[in-house]
Amino acid sequence: MAVRLDQIFRHPLKGIGSEPLDLAEVSPDGALQGDRAWALLNVAAPDTDAWQPRRNFLQVASGPGLARVRAATEAGGVRLSHPDKPDLSIRPERDGAALAAWVDGLWPAERPGPGRLVRAPGHGMTDMAQPYVSIGSLASLRSLSDRAGQPLDPRRFRINLWIDGLEPWREFDLIGQNVQIGGAVFEAAERIGRCRAPEANPDTGERDVNVMRVLEDGWGHTDFGIYVLVTTGGEVRRDANVELPWT
Protein backbone atom coordinates (compact mmCIF):
# COMPACT_ATOMS: atom_id res chain seq x y z
CA MET A 1 0.00 0.00 0.00
CA ALA A 2 1.38 3.39 -0.99
CA VAL A 3 1.91 5.87 1.83
CA ARG A 4 0.16 9.18 1.24
CA LEU A 5 -0.73 12.41 2.98
CA ASP A 6 -4.34 11.99 4.05
CA GLN A 7 -5.17 15.09 6.11
CA ILE A 8 -3.69 18.54 6.84
CA PHE A 9 -4.60 20.70 9.82
CA ARG A 10 -3.61 24.21 10.75
CA HIS A 11 -4.37 25.96 14.04
CA PRO A 12 -4.27 29.74 13.39
CA LEU A 13 -4.78 30.47 17.10
CA LYS A 14 -2.92 28.20 19.49
CA GLY A 15 -5.37 25.97 21.35
CA ILE A 16 -8.45 27.67 19.89
CA GLY A 17 -9.80 26.05 16.74
CA SER A 18 -8.59 23.58 14.13
CA GLU A 19 -8.68 24.25 10.39
CA PRO A 20 -8.60 21.46 7.78
CA LEU A 21 -6.67 22.29 4.61
CA ASP A 22 -6.19 20.80 1.17
CA LEU A 23 -2.68 22.23 0.86
CA ALA A 24 -0.15 24.10 2.94
CA GLU A 25 3.25 25.72 2.61
CA VAL A 26 6.14 24.69 4.83
CA SER A 27 9.56 26.30 5.28
CA PRO A 28 12.66 25.64 7.42
CA ASP A 29 12.26 28.79 9.50
CA GLY A 30 8.48 29.12 9.53
CA ALA A 31 7.36 25.46 9.87
CA LEU A 32 3.77 25.19 8.56
CA GLN A 33 2.68 28.60 7.35
CA GLY A 34 0.04 30.18 9.59
CA ASP A 35 0.04 27.44 12.22
CA ARG A 36 -0.16 28.79 15.79
CA ALA A 37 0.50 32.25 14.39
CA TRP A 38 -1.27 33.78 17.39
CA ALA A 39 -1.76 32.67 20.99
CA LEU A 40 -3.92 33.96 23.83
CA LEU A 41 -1.92 34.45 27.02
CA ASN A 42 -3.52 33.85 30.38
CA VAL A 43 -3.31 36.69 32.87
CA ALA A 44 -0.85 34.83 35.09
CA ALA A 45 1.73 34.52 32.30
CA PRO A 46 4.57 36.96 31.62
CA ASP A 47 3.27 39.66 29.27
CA THR A 48 5.82 39.13 26.52
CA ASP A 49 5.75 38.24 22.83
CA ALA A 50 8.58 35.73 23.28
CA TRP A 51 8.02 31.99 23.03
CA GLN A 52 6.48 30.59 26.21
CA PRO A 53 5.45 27.10 27.34
CA ARG A 54 1.95 25.77 26.75
CA ARG A 55 0.79 26.34 30.35
CA ASN A 56 0.96 30.13 29.83
CA PHE A 57 -1.79 30.16 27.21
CA LEU A 58 -5.42 29.21 26.84
CA GLN A 59 -5.26 25.70 25.38
CA VAL A 60 -7.21 22.45 25.22
CA ALA A 61 -5.09 20.56 27.77
CA SER A 62 -6.35 22.91 30.50
CA GLY A 63 -9.68 23.90 28.92
CA PRO A 64 -11.30 20.94 27.13
CA GLY A 65 -14.27 23.07 26.08
CA LEU A 66 -11.99 24.75 23.53
CA ALA A 67 -11.79 21.46 21.60
CA ARG A 68 -15.15 22.19 19.91
CA VAL A 69 -13.93 25.41 18.28
CA ARG A 70 -13.39 25.37 14.52
CA ALA A 71 -11.25 27.90 12.67
CA ALA A 72 -11.11 29.16 9.11
CA THR A 73 -8.57 31.60 7.75
CA GLU A 74 -10.18 34.42 5.78
CA ALA A 75 -8.89 37.58 4.16
CA GLY A 76 -7.13 39.56 6.86
CA GLY A 77 -8.17 37.37 9.74
CA VAL A 78 -9.70 34.25 11.24
CA ARG A 79 -13.30 33.11 11.63
CA LEU A 80 -14.12 30.98 14.66
CA SER A 81 -17.21 28.85 15.16
CA HIS A 82 -18.63 26.84 18.06
CA PRO A 83 -21.98 25.04 18.31
CA ASP A 84 -23.09 27.15 21.29
CA LYS A 85 -21.81 30.54 20.16
CA PRO A 86 -22.28 32.93 17.26
CA ASP A 87 -19.41 32.90 14.78
CA LEU A 88 -16.64 35.38 15.47
CA SER A 89 -14.47 36.96 12.76
CA ILE A 90 -11.37 38.69 14.07
CA ARG A 91 -8.28 40.46 12.85
CA PRO A 92 -5.86 39.14 15.47
CA GLU A 93 -3.65 42.22 15.53
CA ARG A 94 -6.53 44.34 16.86
CA ASP A 95 -9.29 42.05 18.16
CA GLY A 96 -7.73 40.28 21.12
CA ALA A 97 -10.34 41.66 23.51
CA ALA A 98 -13.16 40.34 21.31
CA LEU A 99 -11.58 36.89 21.33
CA ALA A 100 -11.14 36.98 25.11
CA ALA A 101 -14.83 37.81 25.52
CA TRP A 102 -15.88 35.10 23.04
CA VAL A 103 -14.12 32.27 24.90
CA ASP A 104 -16.04 33.10 28.08
CA GLY A 105 -17.73 29.90 29.20
CA LEU A 106 -15.33 27.71 27.24
CA TRP A 107 -12.45 28.27 29.64
CA PRO A 108 -12.60 26.99 33.25
CA ALA A 109 -13.49 29.78 35.65
CA GLU A 110 -11.00 28.51 38.25
CA ARG A 111 -8.04 28.99 35.88
CA PRO A 112 -6.32 32.32 35.12
CA GLY A 113 -8.46 34.02 32.50
CA PRO A 114 -7.53 35.34 29.06
CA GLY A 115 -4.96 38.09 28.78
CA ARG A 116 -3.33 39.52 25.66
CA LEU A 117 -3.39 37.94 22.21
CA VAL A 118 0.23 37.75 21.06
CA ARG A 119 1.80 37.15 17.67
CA ALA A 120 4.15 34.19 17.52
CA PRO A 121 7.83 35.09 17.14
CA GLY A 122 9.05 33.66 13.82
CA HIS A 123 7.48 30.21 13.51
CA GLY A 124 4.25 29.37 15.29
CA MET A 125 3.81 29.39 19.06
CA THR A 126 4.00 25.61 19.20
CA ASP A 127 4.63 23.57 22.34
CA MET A 128 8.31 23.34 21.41
CA ALA A 129 10.69 26.23 20.84
CA GLN A 130 12.00 24.68 17.60
CA PRO A 131 10.19 25.25 14.28
CA TYR A 132 8.62 21.81 14.27
CA VAL A 133 5.86 20.39 12.09
CA SER A 134 3.96 17.45 13.56
CA ILE A 135 3.16 14.21 11.73
CA GLY A 136 0.79 11.46 12.81
CA SER A 137 -0.04 8.06 11.38
CA LEU A 138 -3.67 7.06 10.87
CA ALA A 139 -2.67 3.41 11.24
CA SER A 140 -1.36 4.15 14.73
CA LEU A 141 -4.51 6.13 15.48
CA ARG A 142 -6.64 3.13 14.51
CA SER A 143 -4.50 0.92 16.75
CA LEU A 144 -4.89 3.38 19.62
CA SER A 145 -8.64 3.61 19.00
CA ASP A 146 -8.97 -0.17 19.18
CA ARG A 147 -7.15 -0.18 22.50
CA ALA A 148 -9.30 2.70 23.81
CA GLY A 149 -12.51 0.95 22.77
CA GLN A 150 -13.79 3.91 20.77
CA PRO A 151 -12.85 5.79 17.59
CA LEU A 152 -10.51 8.72 18.28
CA ASP A 153 -10.87 11.76 16.07
CA PRO A 154 -7.54 13.00 14.60
CA ARG A 155 -8.42 16.51 15.76
CA ARG A 156 -7.82 15.46 19.37
CA PHE A 157 -4.08 15.45 18.74
CA ARG A 158 -3.74 18.84 16.99
CA ILE A 159 -1.27 17.31 14.55
CA ASN A 160 -0.45 19.08 11.27
CA LEU A 161 0.06 16.23 8.79
CA TRP A 162 -1.65 12.84 8.91
CA ILE A 163 -0.22 10.09 6.74
CA ASP A 164 -1.74 6.71 5.92
CA GLY A 165 -0.28 3.47 4.60
CA LEU A 166 2.37 2.77 7.25
CA GLU A 167 2.23 -0.14 9.64
CA PRO A 168 1.06 0.99 13.09
CA TRP A 169 3.77 2.81 15.06
CA ARG A 170 6.31 2.52 12.24
CA GLU A 171 6.58 6.34 12.15
CA PHE A 172 8.80 6.12 15.25
CA ASP A 173 11.41 4.39 13.06
CA LEU A 174 11.75 7.62 11.07
CA ILE A 175 13.55 9.47 13.88
CA GLY A 176 16.88 10.74 12.54
CA GLN A 177 15.88 10.11 8.91
CA ASN A 178 14.34 12.09 6.07
CA VAL A 179 10.85 11.84 4.66
CA GLN A 180 9.56 13.63 1.55
CA ILE A 181 5.96 14.75 1.15
CA GLY A 182 5.16 16.40 -2.14
CA GLY A 183 7.88 18.95 -2.82
CA ALA A 184 8.96 19.26 0.82
CA VAL A 185 11.57 17.29 2.74
CA PHE A 186 11.50 16.78 6.50
CA GLU A 187 13.96 15.41 9.02
CA ALA A 188 12.24 13.43 11.78
CA ALA A 189 13.51 14.84 15.08
CA GLU A 190 11.68 13.29 18.03
CA ARG A 191 8.56 11.56 19.25
CA ILE A 192 5.74 13.67 20.66
CA GLY A 193 5.07 13.14 24.34
CA ARG A 194 1.37 13.67 24.92
CA CYS A 195 -0.40 15.90 27.43
CA ARG A 196 -4.09 15.91 28.45
CA ALA A 197 -5.32 17.66 25.29
CA PRO A 198 -6.27 14.44 23.42
CA GLU A 199 -8.62 13.50 26.26
CA ALA A 200 -11.07 16.13 24.99
CA ASN A 201 -13.65 15.02 22.45
CA PRO A 202 -13.76 17.64 19.65
CA ASP A 203 -17.49 17.04 19.17
CA THR A 204 -18.52 17.39 22.82
CA GLY A 205 -15.72 19.33 24.51
CA GLU A 206 -15.72 16.74 27.30
CA ARG A 207 -12.86 14.55 28.50
CA ASP A 208 -13.96 11.03 27.67
CA VAL A 209 -10.79 8.92 27.33
CA ASN A 210 -7.48 8.98 29.19
CA VAL A 211 -5.18 8.77 26.16
CA MET A 212 -1.96 8.79 28.16
CA ARG A 213 -3.15 5.86 30.26
CA VAL A 214 -4.21 3.93 27.16
CA LEU A 215 -0.79 4.50 25.62
CA GLU A 216 1.02 3.52 28.80
CA ASP A 217 -1.06 0.39 29.34
CA GLY A 218 -0.81 -0.68 25.71
CA TRP A 219 2.72 0.23 24.70
CA GLY A 220 4.61 1.33 27.80
CA HIS A 221 4.98 4.98 26.80
CA THR A 222 2.88 8.14 26.35
CA ASP A 223 4.15 9.16 22.88
CA PHE A 224 1.99 9.68 19.83
CA GLY A 225 3.14 11.27 16.56
CA ILE A 226 6.52 12.73 15.67
CA TYR A 227 8.02 16.19 15.35
CA VAL A 228 9.89 16.94 12.13
CA LEU A 229 12.04 19.82 10.91
CA VAL A 230 11.61 21.20 7.40
CA THR A 231 14.88 20.84 5.50
CA THR A 232 13.48 21.69 2.04
CA GLY A 233 10.47 23.96 1.96
CA GLY A 234 7.61 23.63 -0.46
CA GLU A 235 3.96 22.82 -0.88
CA VAL A 236 2.28 19.81 0.68
CA ARG A 237 -1.07 18.73 -0.69
CA ARG A 238 -3.61 16.14 0.41
CA ASP A 239 -3.12 12.79 -1.34
CA ALA A 240 0.54 13.58 -2.07
CA ASN A 241 2.87 10.60 -2.07
CA VAL A 242 5.06 10.12 0.99
CA GLU A 243 8.58 8.91 0.20
CA LEU A 244 10.21 7.04 3.06
CA PRO A 245 13.88 6.09 3.63
CA TRP A 246 13.16 2.37 3.35
CA THR A 247 11.17 2.56 0.07
VOVO-97730 format. One line per field, with one value per atom (N, C-alpha, C): x, y, z. Coordinates in pm, whole numbers, plus 50000, padded with zeros to 5 digits. Example, Ala and Ser with C-alpha at 12.3 -4.5 7.8 and 13.67 -1.06 7.14 Angstrom:
# VOVO-97730
east: 51319; 51230; 51320; 51285; 51367; 51290 .
north: 49431; 49550; 49670; 49775; 49894; 50003 .
up: 50780; 50780; 50780; 50708; 50714; 50787 .
This chain:
# VOVO-97730
east: 50084; 50000; 50087; 50062; 50138; 50108; 50209; 50191; 50159; 50057; 50016; 49977; 49971; 49927; 49774; 49711; 49566; 49494; 49549; 49483; 49587; 49547; 49631; 49547; 49607; 49540; 49632; 49571; 49639; 49558; 49627; 49563; 49605; 49531; 49573; 49595; 49509; 49522; 49555; 49665; 49708; 49595; 49559; 49463; 49318; 49292; 49155; 49119; 49069; 49020; 49117; 49065; 49141; 49084; 49171; 49132; 49184; 49094; 49140; 49179; 49282; 49333; 49350; 49346; 49381; 49528; 49589; 49732; 49788; 49918; 49985; 50127; 50186; 50325; 50407; 50524; 50614; 50751; 50823; 50956; 51044; 51177; 51266; 51254; 51233; 51226; 51084; 50986; 50848; 50761; 50815; 50736; 50616; 50496; 50377; 50318; 50309; 50268; 50133; 50128; 50004; 49964; 50040; 50004; 50049; 49957; 49984; 50046; 49996; 50050; 50019; 49913; 49873; 49841; 49853; 49824; 49772; 49673; 49608; 49669; 49748; 49808; 49701; 49733; 49648; 49709; 49627; 49669; 49779; 49807; 49915; 50049; 50050; 50173; 50250; 50382; 50457; 50401; 50384; 50327; 50438; 50475; 50582; 50543; 50600; 50575; 50671; 50763; 50858; 50789; 50855; 50802; 50786; 50674; 50648; 50591; 50599; 50545; 50393; 50338; 50195; 50112; 50159; 50079; 50046; 50117; 50096; 49987; 49923; 49821; 49689; 49583; 49458; 49476; 49452; 49474; 49390; 49373; 49279; 49318; 49449; 49491; 49432; 49419; 49365; 49218; 49171; 49032; 48969; 48920; 48870; 48755; 48682; 48573; 48619; 48747; 48801; 48812; 48805; 48821; 48713; 48597; 48485; 48498; 48593; 48607; 48664; 48610; 48661; 48713; 48814; 48875; 48879; 48874; 48889; 48960; 49071; 49143; 49066; 49048; 48982; 49065; 49031; 49111; 49130; 49255; 49287; 49261; 49213; 49183; 49143; 49070; 49030; 48884; 48807; 48670; 48663; 48602; 48588; 48441; 48416; 48279; 48276; 48161; 48137; 47988; 47945; 47802; 47715; 47771; 47691; 47715; 47788; 47819; 47801; 47771; 47772; 47914; 47926; 48059; 48126; 48257; 48336; 48442; 48446; 48553; 48641; 48771; 48863; 48983; 49038; 49172; 49261; 49343; 49414; 49495; 49551; 49635; 49558; 49424; 49347; 49230; 49195; 49071; 49092; 49203; 49227; 49120; 49069; 48966; 48837; 48804; 48684; 48699; 48817; 48842; 48831; 48890; 48886; 48742; 48658; 48517; 48445; 48481; 48412; 48438; 48556; 48588; 48528; 48461; 48396; 48299; 48310; 48227; 48292; 48393; 48467; 48593; 48632; 48755; 48717; 48779; 48740; 48755; 48652; 48651; 48759; 48800; 48900; 49043; 49062; 49196; 49216; 49343; 49368; 49306; 49231; 49154; 49239; 49174; 49247; 49311; 49433; 49504; 49518; 49642; 49667; 49688; 49636; 49661; 49793; 49888; 50023; 50053; 50134; 50180; 50302; 50303; 50415; 50543; 50655; 50783; 50841; 50850; 50905; 50806; 50842; 50748; 50638; 50541; 50425; 50459; 50365; 50381; 50343; 50425; 50400; 50447; 50423; 50463; 50614; 50686; 50831; 50891; 51007; 51069; 51123; 51148; 51200; 51087; 51121; 51019; 50972; 50905; 50862; 50728; 50713; 50586; 50556; 50430; 50396; 50333; 50368; 50316; 50259; 50141; 50079; 50045; 50031; 49996; 49855; 49771; 49633; 49629; 49728; 49733; 49755; 49842; 49864; 49741; 49672; 49549; 49442; 49432; 49336; 49375; 49503; 49550; 49517; 49541; 49511; 49361; 49282; 49136; 49087; 49142; 49103; 49132; 49247; 49285; 49195; 49155; 49070; 48925; 48886; 48749; 48653; 48705; 48621; 48704; 48640; 48715; 48763; 48889; 48949; 48967; 48907; 48913; 49056; 49111; 49246; 49259; 49150; 49158; 49198; 49178; 49218; 49366; 49447; 49592; 49656; 49579; 49626; 49756; 49760; 49873; 49854; 49963; 49955; 49929; 50009; 50006; 49977; 49871; 49835; 49863; 49945; 49978; 49910; 49887; 49826; 49900; 49905; 49972; 50090; 50132; 50237; 50178; 50264; 50223; 50209; 50121; 50106; 50239; 50263; 50377; 50511; 50506; 50631; 50689; 50607; 50658; 50770; 50773; 50880; 51016; 51015; 51141; 51200; 51125; 51175; 51270; 51275; 51355; 51501; 51552; 51688; 51699; 51586; 51588; 51500; 51509; 51434; 51309; 51207; 51085; 51042; 51000; 50956; 50806; 50739; 50596; 50575; 50527; 50516; 50652; 50661; 50788; 50871; 50827; 50896; 50967; 51079; 51157; 51167; 51149; 51150; 51252; 51312; 51396; 51322; 51296; 51224; 51314; 51266; 51351; 51324; 51197; 51168; 51021; 50993; 50856; 50784; 50653; 50574; 50520; 50564; 50507; 50374; 50271; 50137; 50104; 50015; 49960; 49812; 49732; 49591; 49502; 49553; 49468; 49390; 49449; 49373; 49259; 49252; 49138; 49007; 49013; 48893; 48834; 48707; 48635; 48603; 48648; 48624; 48478; 48393; 48251; 48172; 48222; 48148; 48220; 48351; 48428; 48445; 48415; 48428; 48546; 48611; 48714; 48647; 48674; 48604; 48696; 48827; 48921; 49057; 49120; 49252; 49357; 49393; 49482; 49618; 49673; 49804; 49802; 49694; 49685; 49672; 49594; 49579; 49714; 49788; 49921; 50013; 50014; 50102; 50066; 49936; 49894; 49919; 49905; 49919; 50060; 50141; 50272; 50386; 50355; 50461; 50522; 50452; 50498; 50376; 50398; 50288; 50316; 50380; 50415; 50315; 50283; 50199; 50232; 50273; 50314; 50462; 50512; 50652; 50662; 50766; 50802; 50907; 50893; 50989; 51031; 51153; 51204; 51198; 51165; 51161; 51303; 51355; 51488; 51480; 51375; 51348; 51203; 51182; 51047; 50972; 50843; 50761; 50615; 50539; 50396; 50365; 50279; 50228; 50078; 50032; 49893; 49833; 49707; 49639; 49651; 49671; 49688; 49826; 49918; 50054; 50121; 50211; 50287; 50386; 50408; 50506; 50620; 50741; 50858; 50938; 50958; 51021; 51161; 51248; 51388; 51402; 51304; 51316; 51239; 51189; 51117; 51195 .
north: 49880; 50000; 50124; 50215; 50339; 50426; 50494; 50587; 50724; 50789; 50918; 51012; 51139; 51241; 51247; 51212; 51199; 51325; 51392; 51509; 51613; 51740; 51854; 51940; 51979; 52070; 52185; 52301; 52421; 52472; 52541; 52596; 52744; 52833; 52974; 53038; 52999; 53047; 52927; 52933; 52820; 52778; 52651; 52597; 52635; 52718; 52767; 52747; 52630; 52605; 52530; 52432; 52358; 52387; 52390; 52425; 52319; 52241; 52146; 52218; 52167; 52229; 52122; 52168; 52080; 52091; 52206; 52223; 52325; 52318; 52410; 52431; 52543; 52572; 52549; 52488; 52469; 52527; 52573; 52630; 52600; 52598; 52564; 52657; 52785; 52879; 52897; 52882; 52912; 52792; 52669; 52546; 52548; 52516; 52519; 52659; 52720; 52860; 52883; 52979; 53018; 52934; 52830; 52744; 52807; 52817; 52879; 53017; 53091; 53225; 53322; 53295; 53378; 53288; 53344; 53267; 53361; 53314; 53396; 53366; 53460; 53445; 53437; 53369; 53385; 53496; 53549; 53669; 53642; 53515; 53483; 53469; 53472; 53452; 53583; 53575; 53696; 53763; 53893; 53966; 53999; 53899; 53913; 53844; 53888; 53824; 53708; 53682; 53573; 53438; 53333; 53199; 53167; 53102; 53059; 52917; 52846; 52710; 52709; 52594; 52577; 52625; 52602; 52634; 52783; 52869; 53013; 53065; 52975; 53016; 52944; 52995; 52921; 52809; 52685; 52570; 52452; 52353; 52245; 52159; 52141; 52056; 52103; 52235; 52291; 52330; 52351; 52390; 52306; 52185; 52094; 52150; 52247; 52307; 52375; 52412; 52475; 52377; 52246; 52146; 52155; 52212; 52219; 52336; 52424; 52541; 52498; 52556; 52537; 52672; 52667; 52790; 52786; 52903; 52916; 53048; 53039; 53160; 53231; 53361; 53442; 53566; 53641; 53758; 53850; 53865; 53956; 53904; 53781; 53737; 53591; 53562; 53425; 53428; 53329; 53311; 53189; 53206; 53098; 53060; 52931; 52885; 52783; 52776; 52684; 52657; 52534; 52504; 52590; 52640; 52715; 52865; 52911; 53054; 53106; 53235; 53293; 53296; 53284; 53290; 53424; 53417; 53538; 53551; 53665; 53696; 53802; 53774; 53869; 53895; 54014; 54046; 54040; 53937; 53914; 54033; 54112; 54222; 54330; 54328; 54434; 54382; 54254; 54205; 54105; 54119; 54028; 54034; 54153; 54166; 54095; 54103; 54034; 53883; 53832; 53689; 53649; 53729; 53698; 53691; 53782; 53781; 53659; 53621; 53510; 53376; 53356; 53227; 53215; 53318; 53310; 53192; 53110; 52990; 52866; 52885; 52771; 52742; 52838; 52827; 52813; 52720; 52699; 52825; 52855; 52978; 52977; 52857; 52851; 52873; 52878; 52899; 53046; 53093; 53232; 53262; 53369; 53402; 53457; 53487; 53534; 53670; 53682; 53809; 53865; 53889; 53952; 53847; 53878; 53794; 53836; 53742; 53775; 53707; 53773; 53715; 53627; 53510; 53419; 53478; 53459; 53509; 53413; 53454; 53366; 53256; 53131; 53021; 53025; 52936; 52937; 52915; 52956; 52939; 52795; 52702; 52561; 52525; 52399; 52357; 52344; 52344; 52334; 52461; 52499; 52623; 52611; 52489; 52468; 52480; 52512; 52525; 52389; 52316; 52181; 52180; 52082; 52039; 51904; 51874; 51745; 51652; 51524; 51421; 51308; 51262; 51146; 51041; 50919; 50806; 50760; 50753; 50706; 50559; 50481; 50341; 50331; 50414; 50415; 50466; 50562; 50613; 50503; 50423; 50313; 50210; 50183; 50092; 50145; 50274; 50338; 50337; 50362; 50361; 50223; 50119; 49983; 49958; 50002; 49982; 50062; 50184; 50270; 50224; 50142; 50095; 50194; 50293; 50391; 50461; 50507; 50579; 50714; 50746; 50872; 50963; 51079; 51176; 51232; 51242; 51300; 51438; 51514; 51651; 51657; 51547; 51546; 51580; 51541; 51545; 51673; 51755; 51884; 51869; 51761; 51731; 51798; 51838; 51908; 51814; 51710; 51623; 51480; 51423; 51284; 51200; 51097; 51009; 50873; 50803; 50671; 50576; 50448; 50347; 50282; 50339; 50277; 50166; 50076; 49986; 50067; 50026; 50099; 50118; 50241; 50281; 50281; 50253; 50252; 50394; 50496; 50634; 50661; 50592; 50612; 50571; 50482; 50439; 50546; 50654; 50762; 50856; 50851; 50947; 50943; 51062; 51074; 51057; 51033; 51011; 51114; 51114; 51209; 51145; 51226; 51184; 51297; 51263; 51363; 51352; 51467; 51475; 51583; 51543; 51640; 51697; 51831; 51895; 51930; 51890; 51926; 51806; 51834; 51729; 51764; 51661; 51678; 51584; 51628; 51541; 51510; 51383; 51343; 51364; 51443; 51484; 51409; 51395; 51329; 51289; 51197; 51156; 51264; 51268; 51367; 51304; 51355; 51314; 51385; 51309; 51367; 51428; 51527; 51590; 51549; 51625; 51591; 51636; 51714; 51766; 51658; 51543; 51444; 51378; 51402; 51350; 51414; 51536; 51613; 51573; 51537; 51502; 51629; 51641; 51764; 51786; 51686; 51704; 51745; 51708; 51739; 51837; 51850; 51933; 51872; 51743; 51674; 51576; 51558; 51455; 51319; 51231; 51103; 50983; 51003; 50892; 50941; 50863; 50898; 50843; 50923; 50877; 50837; 50914; 50879; 50744; 50715; 50586; 50473; 50496; 50393; 50365; 50469; 50450; 50375; 50415; 50352; 50205; 50177; 50039; 49952; 50012; 49932; 49918; 50023; 50023; 50067; 50101; 50133; 50270; 50360; 50498; 50587; 50720; 50814; 50900; 50843; 50916; 50885; 50989; 50968; 51077; 51034; 51127; 51162; 51232; 51273; 51420; 51484; 51619; 51608; 51691; 51694; 51838; 51853; 51982; 51987; 52102; 52120; 52147; 52061; 52084; 52143; 52110; 52169; 52213; 52344; 52396; 52367; 52385; 52363; 52350; 52299; 52282; 52136; 52115; 51981; 51982; 51880; 51873; 51738; 51740; 51614; 51516; 51389; 51279; 51275; 51364; 51358; 51228; 51178; 51060; 51095; 50998; 51012; 50916; 50973; 50891; 50869; 50742; 50704; 50650; 50652; 50609; 50462; 50379; 50237; 50193; 50292; 50256; 50302 .
up: 50000; 50000; 50000; 49908; 49901; 50023; 50072; 50183; 50124; 50178; 50124; 50237; 50203; 50298; 50294; 50403; 50405; 50454; 50553; 50611; 50650; 50642; 50684; 50778; 50889; 50982; 51018; 51025; 51075; 51194; 51284; 51404; 51412; 51346; 51339; 51476; 51572; 51710; 51798; 51865; 51949; 52044; 52040; 52135; 52112; 52010; 51989; 51842; 51809; 51674; 51585; 51514; 51413; 51276; 51175; 51039; 50941; 50879; 50778; 50649; 50583; 50461; 50353; 50229; 50117; 50081; 50110; 50086; 50183; 50204; 50294; 50248; 50289; 50261; 50387; 50370; 50483; 50448; 50550; 50528; 50649; 50630; 50742; 50862; 50839; 50950; 51003; 50914; 50953; 50982; 50968; 50987; 50894; 50941; 50856; 50860; 50744; 50735; 50801; 50894; 50959; 51077; 51109; 51222; 51354; 51449; 51579; 51563; 51466; 51439; 51552; 51627; 51739; 51858; 51979; 52099; 52206; 52281; 52383; 52519; 52570; 52702; 52810; 52918; 53038; 53125; 53213; 53287; 53388; 53416; 53509; 53440; 53306; 53230; 53214; 53194; 53162; 53037; 53041; 52927; 52828; 52750; 52652; 52524; 52412; 52283; 52256; 52347; 52328; 52340; 52288; 52303; 52451; 52483; 52621; 52618; 52730; 52734; 52729; 52697; 52675; 52794; 52917; 53035; 53046; 52973; 52983; 52890; 52818; 52721; 52748; 52689; 52684; 52583; 52624; 52538; 52587; 52499; 52522; 52642; 52666; 52777; 52910; 52926; 53050; 53037; 52915; 52892; 52783; 52816; 52713; 52631; 52684; 52608; 52480; 52474; 52353; 52237; 52265; 52160; 52053; 52086; 51991; 51894; 51915; 51828; 51693; 51587; 51452; 51402; 51319; 51267; 51115; 51056; 50911; 50883; 50812; 50775; 50665; 50680; 50578; 50555; 50453; 50416; 50537; 50579; 50686; 50826; 50840; 50974; 50984; 51092; 51124; 51167; 51118; 51163; 51252; 51370; 51466; 51479; 51497; 51516; 51628; 51695; 51806; 51809; 51835; 51831; 51922; 52031; 52129; 52125; 52022; 52016; 51874; 51860; 51726; 51671; 51539; 51478; 51511; 51520; 51547; 51440; 51370; 51276; 51338; 51344; 51407; 51317; 51333; 51285; 51410; 51421; 51547; 51598; 51508; 51553; 51628; 51619; 51686; 51770; 51758; 51816; 51930; 52002; 52112; 52219; 52248; 52351; 52309; 52181; 52131; 52144; 52118; 52133; 52280; 52368; 52511; 52560; 52512; 52552; 52494; 52373; 52304; 52371; 52427; 52490; 52630; 52678; 52808; 52810; 52911; 52920; 52863; 52778; 52724; 52804; 52885; 52964; 53111; 53185; 53325; 53410; 53486; 53565; 53673; 53717; 53825; 53774; 53644; 53588; 53554; 53551; 53512; 53376; 53370; 53250; 53137; 53024; 52906; 52927; 52876; 52878; 52737; 52695; 52566; 52457; 52338; 52221; 52159; 52151; 52106; 51973; 51893; 51767; 51794; 51732; 51752; 51696; 51764; 51714; 51610; 51486; 51382; 51348; 51376; 51351; 51457; 51441; 51529; 51676; 51762; 51906; 51942; 51893; 51920; 52060; 52101; 52234; 52250; 52138; 52141; 52082; 52131; 52084; 51942; 51895; 51760; 51657; 51532; 51428; 51376; 51460; 51427; 51353; 51264; 51209; 51271; 51296; 51356; 51252; 51262; 51173; 51257; 51218; 51281; 51178; 51224; 51138; 51169; 51066; 51087; 51126; 51082; 51124; 51275; 51328; 51473; 51546; 51486; 51548; 51553; 51448; 51451; 51558; 51572; 51675; 51814; 51833; 51962; 51988; 51886; 51900; 51942; 51881; 51918; 52065; 52110; 52250; 52344; 52300; 52381; 52382; 52284; 52277; 52216; 52145; 52077; 51970; 51862; 51759; 51812; 51784; 51828; 51708; 51715; 51607; 51596; 51474; 51460; 51521; 51525; 51576; 51723; 51796; 51937; 51954; 51858; 51874; 51820; 51749; 51699; 51620; 51541; 51455; 51320; 51256; 51127; 51010; 50998; 50879; 50922; 50863; 50891; 50768; 50785; 50674; 50696; 50585; 50592; 50500; 50540; 50460; 50531; 50643; 50725; 50812; 50857; 50964; 51093; 51183; 51309; 51382; 51425; 51506; 51429; 51301; 51224; 51209; 51227; 51215; 51315; 51428; 51525; 51468; 51369; 51306; 51216; 51192; 51107; 51180; 51312; 51388; 51339; 51305; 51254; 51104; 51035; 50891; 50820; 50688; 50607; 50547; 50532; 50466; 50372; 50252; 50155; 50135; 50141; 50115; 50010; 49893; 49786; 49753; 49748; 49718; 49840; 49958; 50082; 50142; 50207; 50274; 50422; 50506; 50650; 50713; 50821; 50902; 51032; 51057; 51178; 51299; 51396; 51508; 51637; 51676; 51803; 51810; 51899; 51925; 52006; 51994; 52066; 52194; 52306; 52434; 52455; 52486; 52492; 52628; 52624; 52743; 52754; 52826; 52845; 52728; 52636; 52529; 52455; 52417; 52342; 52420; 52550; 52626; 52584; 52530; 52499; 52365; 52366; 52245; 52166; 52040; 51965; 51925; 51945; 51917; 52041; 52160; 52282; 52374; 52359; 52451; 52588; 52602; 52730; 52725; 52839; 52850; 52861; 52766; 52767; 52750; 52739; 52733; 52782; 52866; 52919; 52822; 52723; 52616; 52671; 52763; 52816; 52887; 52959; 53026; 52924; 52820; 52716; 52650; 52621; 52562; 52658; 52782; 52880; 52900; 52912; 52934; 52811; 52692; 52571; 52519; 52536; 52470; 52561; 52685; 52780; 52763; 52695; 52680; 52660; 52657; 52635; 52513; 52411; 52288; 52178; 52101; 51983; 51880; 51760; 51656; 51669; 51567; 51567; 51527; 51578; 51535; 51424; 51321; 51213; 51186; 51137; 51091; 50938; 50885; 50740; 50691; 50607; 50550; 50409; 50335; 50204; 50203; 50194; 50196; 50067; 50072; 49954; 49989; 49895; 49912; 49943; 50040; 50068; 50040; 49975; 49931; 49971; 50009; 50041; 49925; 49960; 49866; 49801; 49844; 49793; 49839; 49757; 49793; 49905; 49992; 50099; 50069; 50052; 50020; 50148; 50182; 50306; 50282; 50384; 50363; 50329; 50362; 50335; 50210; 50129; 50007; 49884 .
